[in-house]
Amino acid sequence: MQDNLFQDIHKPNKIQQIRIPYQGSKRTIATQLIDKMLEVKPNAKYFYDLCGGGGSVSFTALQYGFKVHYNELQTSLVEFLEYTLDRVKNNIRSEFGIFPEEWYNFVSREEFFKQKPLQTPYSQFVRICYSFANNQKDFAFNPDTEINKRLGHSIVVFQCETSLKKYNEDNGTCFTISNKLTWNERRLDYAHEWRSQIKANECYKEVIETNFVKNHAQFTSLKKKQWLETAVNDRGFEHLERLMCLERLENLERLEKLEQTERLMCLEQFQNLERLVHLENLENIETPQPFTISSLDFKDVKITTPPEESILYIDPPYRGTGKYIEGKDINYKELDEWFANNQHTVFMSEYNAPFEPILEIPKMKLMKSKGLGKRAYAMEKLFWNGK
């Protein structure tokens, strides 16, 4: 494989217009990254994804007509990709999609941590679909959320009447079973209904009107403000005491309403099913261009194509994390020296590499929220070694 990665060189006339499969956080910005790389090197034909991860950039590069070599040190990811592509190639399907039928069951916290250390295609599937922010380490849902997520999963995927009844009883809703043909169509159908209920929720309306951005304590009504002003101006401690009692009651009521709203918002998203949708889109990808795979250290991938026609792209684990899930360390000093001194055209995605970026893209953080409806952003940066 290493001696002849690519054959039958040609440049396609147009880009395939298909949805990119979900493979990590680069999915939403992959086209922007590749557009910038082509701006720097418009005649490139070969694309080496040296830390390929879930493969979103590799599959986007295929759409652009590149001959792609995907490399990933994490062997379980490589084996999962090979397993999935083999099922697609041989048209192996189950009742629900391209994966085995039992893979569509909801994965509990207990099962997640049971599968986490294993190195099988299914365990990798579990880590992709059920880890928080796709970090492959932490379970996606807290214990309270997991209950509703499990019910929602059964409603959407299996059209389970028992789960629907319990969900409606627990959350004061009146959903019915969707009659859409596929589970993904039903997911979108329910997402629309949840969104409608959220917008109609009185607590949510008040959140928007009062510009709630940080915490529950910011719910302050005009009446409470007036009471406070009266208590201070008249030094009426009796008023102040009554105010404190009122605040406790109102805060309790509003917190209860807010929790119900947040549950609805949480159910609307269904991150695990969204990831499964994008994995299943692997089925829609045709690869007339060469697509080869290896599992090596990024430095060990042999570049066998003309340097003037080749792009090397590396997206290492971000600094501060430093390890692959299999415990393999990455030496960032060595990486930076390799990047700076490499004679090929190399691009690197990072947040804080010690180079001047040629592109910056704001990305929404999942870990840090500024409140309901407000999100924190990090700056994804693309670096070029100037070669």
C-alpha angles and dihedrals in degrees: 000000000000095000096056113018097161136033139169097040117209138137116237119230097230144015118256110244104219135129114267115238117247110259113152132313095306090075095091097047103033095105092051090051094049093044089057092047090052090049087059095039110020096170097055117131103171127064124194113193098195099181095029099171109175091352103244093135092044093053092046089052088054089057089055090055098254123148098239133207113191118201128179129170093207100087095197090062092049092049092047091052092048091047093051096045089049091056090049092047092050094040093239111166140163130211093277103036146297095325127073113281095247091058089071093065116105113265115226126212090255093051092046093058090043090056097038098086095041123099104215131116089252095050089051089049089053092050091050097047102034107035123102112261086349091285090139089222111073128053112252099230136052116230095263093047093045092066093058093039091056092049092046091048092054091047094050102037103031102022089232112188093195092055091046092053092050093046092052092047093048096045105032093242133132106214122158131208111280114235094205113134102236131041090240091055088049090049090056091044093054092043089059091050093048090049091052092051092048092053091048093050112112093217091053091050090053090049090057095043094050094043092238107195113151120027146342092268090071090076098105122156125212089244092057091049090052091050091051092050090050092049092051098041096046094034084232103166090180088061090048092052091050089048092055091052091048092049092052092051095044093046090052093050093046094046090054091051092045092051090054091050092049091051090055091048090049092051091049092065106050094184093186093056092043089056091047090053091056093045089053090054086074082084090066096054118101116192110201086152118075112273115184131177136209138168106216141124106277091246092056098059107109115225104219100169132082109286092223090059099040134090121196113201125186128186105177126184105284119265110267092039096059100168139082117228089260089061097254112149126222120216105219095189089056090045092052092049091048090049096047097044100039113119092212126080104270129183123190131195114213144133100227113012114152094249137087111269122229093198135026123193123183111229125193114244119226094196101057123046126180092210139290109339092003125101137189119230135211125202114243108203132200117209128194125200092217095241 
